[in-house]
């Protein structure tokens, strides 16, 4: 399943946030969205998810305009994985993941054996089945994010939309979540993920979409488009790229020259 954005523009009260943004996400891709605060990353995601509808341009999935599809059909195609949040009510982990199966049920129906099995399989997939009966609100940040990924897997959508999913996690959990996301992309999911960390995009993504002042500043493979010049343009800082046996590492220029 593909996702295509063509000439997307959006403004809040006359203030333009996005302008002529175009890109395509294919099955099996991990596309990382980069850019400073306020550049329009979250606005882009809200437009794709149908939470903002007064945009110009088109957002299509397999050629179908997402703005014309019923919510149930949109949920069949797109799953949203937010930043960690504190829910109003306490739910068990299993109940939280079962929420991802709602689009498979008729109105007022309760999840049955099939949905429970699907939810447990999703938890198994991310190594979190042992948390099934725990209170979601009492989990660590990393555990909560695993549960939210499980919920998206249980939804059985083919495209995962992830808005800065590692922003509240410690270093180890950041890497574990990104490794999991890369594995999901290799299994055929299309992943659109925003991040504040260019190193994450360089290490894990298959392609990068960089936004600057609401426009596309770069689009392509990390090794082709992620340069010191682009990072300076996006974030206003100077960096250099150090070569290591594990690949390129982004280093602040103030650390001195590294060959």
C-alpha positions as CSV (number, residue, x, y, z in Angstrom):
1,X,0.0,0.0,0.0
2,X,1.3,3.4,-0.9
3,X,0.8,6.9,0.4
4,X,1.2,9.9,-1.9
5,X,1.1,13.6,-1.0
6,X,0.9,16.1,-3.8
7,X,1.4,19.9,-3.5
8,X,0.1,19.9,0.1
9,X,-0.2,23.4,1.6
10,X,-1.8,24.5,4.9
11,X,-2.2,27.7,6.8
12,X,-3.4,28.6,10.3
13,X,-5.2,32.0,10.3
14,X,-3.4,33.1,7.2
15,X,0.0,31.9,8.5
16,X,1.4,29.4,6.0
17,X,2.8,26.3,7.7
18,X,3.2,24.0,4.7
19,X,3.7,24.9,1.1
20,X,3.7,22.5,-2.0
21,X,4.9,19.5,0.0
22,X,5.1,16.4,-2.2
23,X,6.4,12.9,-1.6
24,X,5.5,9.3,-1.8
25,X,5.8,6.5,0.7
26,X,6.0,3.0,-0.6
27,X,5.4,-0.4,1.1
28,X,8.6,-1.5,3.0
29,X,10.0,2.1,3.3
30,X,11.0,3.8,6.5
31,X,10.7,7.5,5.6
32,X,12.0,9.8,8.4
33,X,10.8,13.4,8.5
34,X,13.4,16.0,9.8
35,X,13.1,19.6,10.7
36,X,13.2,22.1,13.6
37,X,10.3,22.9,15.9
38,X,7.5,24.7,14.1
39,X,8.4,23.6,10.6
40,X,5.2,21.8,10.0
41,X,6.0,18.1,10.8
42,X,3.0,17.6,13.1
43,X,0.7,19.6,10.8
44,X,1.7,17.4,8.0
45,X,0.8,14.3,10.0
46,X,-2.5,15.8,11.1
47,X,-3.4,16.5,7.5
48,X,-2.6,12.9,6.5
49,X,-4.7,11.5,9.4
50,X,-7.7,13.6,8.5
51,X,-7.5,15.8,11.7
52,X,-7.1,18.9,9.6
53,X,-9.1,19.1,6.4
54,X,-8.8,22.7,5.1
55,X,-5.6,22.0,3.2
56,X,-4.8,22.5,-0.5
57,X,-3.4,19.6,-2.5
58,X,-4.1,15.9,-2.4
59,X,-3.4,13.0,0.0
60,X,-4.0,9.6,-1.6
61,X,-3.5,6.0,-0.7
62,X,-3.3,3.5,-3.6
63,X,-4.8,6.3,-5.7
64,X,-7.8,6.9,-3.4
65,X,-8.3,10.4,-1.9
66,X,-8.1,9.8,1.8
67,X,-10.4,12.8,2.5
68,X,-13.3,10.9,0.7
69,X,-12.9,7.6,2.5
70,X,-14.9,6.4,5.5
71,X,-13.0,6.5,8.8
72,X,-13.2,2.7,9.0
73,X,-11.5,2.4,5.6
74,X,-8.9,5.0,6.6
75,X,-8.1,3.0,9.7
76,X,-7.6,-0.1,7.5
77,X,-4.8,1.7,5.8
78,X,-3.3,4.0,8.3
79,X,-2.3,3.5,12.0
80,X,-1.1,6.3,14.2
81,X,1.5,5.8,16.9
82,X,1.8,9.0,19.0
83,X,4.3,10.2,21.5
84,X,3.8,8.7,25.0
85,X,0.7,10.1,26.6
86,X,-1.0,9.7,29.9
87,X,-4.5,8.4,29.3
88,X,-7.5,9.8,31.3
89,X,-8.5,6.3,32.5
90,X,-6.5,3.3,33.5
91,X,-6.7,0.4,31.0
92,X,-4.8,-2.9,31.0
93,X,-2.2,-3.3,28.3
94,X,-4.4,-5.9,26.6
95,X,-7.4,-3.6,26.6
96,X,-5.2,-0.8,25.1
97,X,-4.0,-3.0,22.3
98,X,-7.6,-4.3,21.7
99,X,-8.6,-0.7,20.9
100,X,-6.6,-1.2,17.7
101,X,-9.1,-3.8,16.5
102,X,-12.1,-1.5,16.8
103,X,-12.4,-0.9,13.1
104,X,-12.8,-4.7,12.6
105,X,-16.0,-4.7,14.7
106,X,-19.5,-3.6,14.0
107,X,-20.9,-0.7,16.1
108,X,-21.5,-1.6,19.8
109,X,-19.8,-5.0,19.4
110,X,-17.3,-6.2,22.0
111,X,-13.9,-7.7,21.1
112,X,-14.1,-11.5,20.8
113,X,-11.7,-14.4,20.8
114,X,-10.4,-13.4,17.4
115,X,-9.5,-9.9,18.5
116,X,-7.9,-11.1,21.7
117,X,-5.7,-13.5,19.8
118,X,-4.8,-10.8,17.4
119,X,-3.9,-8.4,20.2
120,X,-1.8,-11.0,22.0
121,X,0.0,-11.8,18.7
122,X,0.8,-8.2,18.3
123,X,2.2,-8.0,21.9
124,X,4.2,-11.1,21.2
125,X,5.6,-9.5,18.1
126,X,7.2,-6.7,20.1
127,X,8.2,-8.8,23.0
128,X,5.6,-7.4,25.4
129,X,3.1,-10.3,25.9
130,X,4.2,-10.6,29.6
131,X,2.7,-7.1,30.1
132,X,-0.8,-8.0,29.0
133,X,-2.5,-7.7,32.4
134,X,-0.5,-4.7,33.6
135,X,-1.9,-1.2,34.0
136,X,-0.8,0.8,31.0
137,X,-0.3,4.0,33.1
138,X,2.2,2.2,35.4
139,X,4.5,1.1,32.6
140,X,7.9,2.7,31.8
141,X,8.1,5.0,28.8
142,X,9.7,2.3,26.7
143,X,7.1,-0.3,27.6
144,X,4.3,2.1,26.9
145,X,5.7,2.8,23.4
146,X,6.0,-0.9,22.7
147,X,2.3,-1.2,23.6
148,X,1.3,1.6,21.3
149,X,3.3,-0.1,18.5
150,X,1.4,-3.3,19.3
151,X,-1.9,-1.5,19.1
152,X,-1.0,-0.3,15.6
153,X,0.0,-3.8,14.6
154,X,-3.3,-5.2,15.9
155,X,-5.1,-2.6,13.8
156,X,-3.7,-4.4,10.7
157,X,-3.0,-1.2,8.8
158,X,-0.2,-1.3,6.3
159,X,1.1,2.3,6.9
160,X,2.4,3.4,10.3
161,X,2.4,7.2,11.1
162,X,4.7,7.9,14.0
163,X,5.1,11.5,15.4
164,X,8.3,11.7,17.4
165,X,7.7,8.4,19.1
166,X,11.1,8.3,20.9
167,X,11.1,11.9,22.2
168,X,10.3,10.9,25.8
169,X,12.4,7.8,25.9
170,X,15.9,7.2,27.3
171,X,18.7,6.3,24.9
172,X,18.4,2.6,25.2
173,X,14.6,2.6,24.6
174,X,15.0,5.0,21.7
175,X,17.3,2.5,19.9
176,X,15.1,-0.5,20.7
177,X,12.0,1.2,19.3
178,X,13.8,2.4,16.2
179,X,15.2,-1.1,15.6
180,X,11.7,-2.5,15.9
181,X,10.4,0.0,13.5
182,X,13.1,-0.8,11.0
183,X,12.2,-4.5,11.3
184,X,8.5,-3.7,10.6
185,X,9.5,-1.8,7.5
186,X,11.5,-4.7,6.3
187,X,8.4,-6.9,6.8
188,X,6.4,-4.7,4.4
189,X,5.0,-1.9,6.5
190,X,5.3,1.7,5.2
191,X,6.6,3.9,8.0
192,X,6.4,7.7,8.2
193,X,8.3,8.8,11.3
194,X,9.3,12.3,12.5
195,X,12.3,12.8,14.7
196,X,14.4,15.6,16.1
197,X,17.5,13.5,15.9
198,X,19.3,13.5,12.5
199,X,21.5,10.6,13.7
200,X,18.4,8.4,14.1
201,X,17.3,9.2,10.5
202,X,20.8,8.5,9.2
203,X,21.1,5.2,11.0
204,X,17.7,3.7,10.6
205,X,15.7,5.3,7.8
206,X,15.7,4.2,4.2
207,X,14.8,7.7,3.0
208,X,14.7,11.2,4.5
209,X,12.2,14.0,4.0
210,X,13.6,17.3,5.3
211,X,11.3,20.3,5.9
212,X,12.5,23.9,6.1
213,X,10.1,26.8,6.4
214,X,7.2,24.6,5.4
215,X,8.8,23.4,2.2
216,X,10.7,20.3,1.1
217,X,14.4,21.0,1.7
218,X,15.6,17.5,0.7
219,X,14.2,14.1,-0.2
220,X,16.2,11.0,-0.8
221,X,18.4,8.4,0.7
222,X,20.2,9.4,3.9
223,X,23.6,8.9,2.4
224,X,22.7,11.1,-0.5
225,X,20.9,14.1,1.1
226,X,21.9,14.2,4.8
227,X,24.9,16.6,4.7
228,X,26.5,19.1,7.1
229,X,25.1,21.8,4.8
230,X,21.5,20.5,5.2
231,X,21.8,20.2,9.0
232,X,23.1,23.7,9.2
233,X,20.2,24.9,7.1
234,X,17.7,23.0,9.3
235,X,19.0,23.6,12.7
236,X,21.5,26.5,12.5
237,X,24.5,24.5,13.8
238,X,27.7,23.3,12.3
239,X,28.5,19.6,12.3
240,X,30.9,17.2,10.7
241,X,30.5,13.5,9.7
242,X,32.9,11.0,11.2
243,X,33.5,7.7,9.6
244,X,33.3,4.6,11.8
245,X,33.2,0.9,11.3
246,X,29.4,1.1,12.0
247,X,28.8,3.9,9.5
248,X,28.7,7.7,9.6
249,X,28.3,9.6,12.9
250,X,27.2,13.2,13.2
251,X,29.5,15.2,15.5
252,X,29.2,18.9,16.5
253,X,31.9,20.9,14.9
254,X,32.9,22.3,18.2
255,X,34.2,18.8,19.1
256,X,37.1,19.5,16.7
257,X,38.1,17.9,13.4
258,X,37.7,14.2,13.2
259,X,38.8,12.2,10.2
